[in-house]
Amino acid sequence: MILHISLTTVYCLDQEATRDFYVEHLGFEPATDVVMGDFRWVTIRHPGQPLLEVTLMLPGPPLSPEAAAFVRGQLESGQMGGLGLTVDDCRKTYDDLSSKGVTFVQEPAERPYGVEAVMRDNTGNWLSLIEPRAFTPSDFG
């Protein structure tokens, strides 16, 4: 029986710089940092979800060279999706992160599911900050 999600991946171009961005700006904690042959496994986790680790993965094996080049291109052009992050006050979090130099591509806006702002991490991944509220499918009509 599956109990929960324990690992997800965010691609990046520099594991240390991306780890530091998530730790210093977003409140994540470093988790794993080990070298296994040619592979470096770097993970972070949020203190509010200690059982879920995010692998900060360089585009490379097991991706084919063509797939790795595509992912690198998507990162470099700021077109990769990242994570959805639940916040208690989207506007306040937006102000706090903006003051730290975090780049936003969308200011906080009312959505049927809550208030959402969209930022980029240091690699260009899009991260949604969501202050959720209850909704029904008819709210999207």
C-alpha positions in Angstrom: 0.0 0.0 0.0 1.3 3.5 -0.9 1.5 5.7 2.2 2.5 9.1 0.7 4.7 10.9 -1.8 8.2 11.0 -0.4 10.3 12.4 -3.3 9.8 14.8 -6.2 12.2 16.4 -8.6 13.0 20.0 -9.6 15.6 20.4 -12.4 18.3 23.0 -11.9 21.5 24.1 -13.5 23.6 24.5 -10.2 22.6 22.2 -7.3 24.4 24.3 -4.6 23.0 27.6 -5.8 19.5 26.2 -6.1 19.7 24.5 -2.7 20.9 27.8 -1.2 18.0 29.7 -2.9 15.4 27.4 -1.5 17.0 27.4 2.0 17.8 31.2 2.3 14.7 32.6 0.5 11.9 30.0 0.9 12.6 28.4 4.3 13.5 24.9 3.1 16.1 22.8 4.9 19.0 21.0 3.3 18.4 17.2 3.5 20.7 14.9 1.5 23.9 15.7 -0.2 25.9 12.7 -1.3 28.0 11.7 -4.3 27.5 8.3 -5.8 30.1 7.8 -8.6 29.4 10.5 -11.2 26.0 11.4 -9.6 25.4 14.0 -6.9 22.2 13.6 -5.0 21.0 16.8 -3.4 17.7 17.2 -1.7 15.8 19.8 0.3 12.7 19.5 2.4 10.3 22.0 4.0 10.0 21.8 7.9 6.2 21.6 7.5 6.5 18.5 5.3 9.6 16.6 6.6 8.6 13.3 4.8 8.7 15.0 1.3 12.1 15.7 -0.1 12.7 17.6 -3.4 15.6 16.3 -5.5 17.5 19.2 -7.1 18.5 17.4 -10.3 20.9 18.4 -13.0 19.7 17.6 -16.5 21.7 14.5 -17.4 21.5 10.7 -17.0 19.1 9.0 -16.9 17.8 11.5 -19.5 19.1 11.0 -23.0 21.5 13.7 -24.2 18.7 15.1 -26.4 16.2 15.2 -23.4 18.8 16.7 -21.1 19.6 19.5 -23.7 15.8 20.2 -24.0 15.4 20.5 -20.2 18.5 22.8 -20.0 17.0 24.9 -22.7 13.7 25.1 -20.9 15.4 26.1 -17.7 17.6 28.7 -19.4 14.5 30.3 -21.0 12.5 30.2 -17.8 9.8 27.8 -19.1 9.9 24.9 -16.6 7.3 24.3 -14.0 8.4 23.7 -10.5 6.3 23.5 -7.3 3.0 24.8 -5.9 3.6 26.2 -2.5 0.8 26.8 0.0 1.1 30.1 1.9 -1.0 31.6 4.7 -1.0 35.1 3.2 0.0 35.4 -0.4 0.2 39.2 -0.5 2.5 39.3 2.5 4.7 36.4 1.3 4.9 38.2 -2.1 6.0 41.4 -0.4 8.5 39.5 1.8 10.1 37.6 -1.0 10.1 40.6 -3.4 12.1 42.5 -0.8 14.7 39.7 -0.8 15.1 40.1 -4.6 13.0 37.1 -5.6 11.6 37.5 -9.2 7.9 37.3 -9.7 6.2 36.9 -13.1 2.7 37.4 -11.6 1.7 39.5 -8.7 -0.9 38.2 -6.2 -4.3 37.8 -8.0 -7.7 36.5 -7.0 -8.4 33.1 -8.5 -11.4 30.8 -7.9 -9.2 28.5 -5.7 -7.6 31.4 -3.7 -4.9 34.1 -4.1 -2.0 33.1 -6.3 1.3 34.7 -7.2 3.9 33.1 -9.5 7.7 33.5 -9.0 10.8 32.0 -10.5 13.5 30.3 -8.6 17.2 31.0 -9.3 17.2 28.6 -12.2 14.0 29.8 -13.8 11.5 27.2 -12.6 8.0 28.7 -12.1 6.7 28.3 -8.5 3.1 29.1 -7.6 2.4 30.6 -4.2 -1.2 29.8 -3.3 -3.3 31.0 -0.4 -6.0 28.4 -0.9 -9.8 28.8 -0.3 -12.6 26.3 -0.8 -14.0 26.1 -4.3 -16.4 24.1 -6.4 -16.1 23.4 -10.2 -18.8 26.0 -10.8 -16.5 28.7 -9.5 -14.5 28.3 -12.7 -17.5 29.0 -15.0 
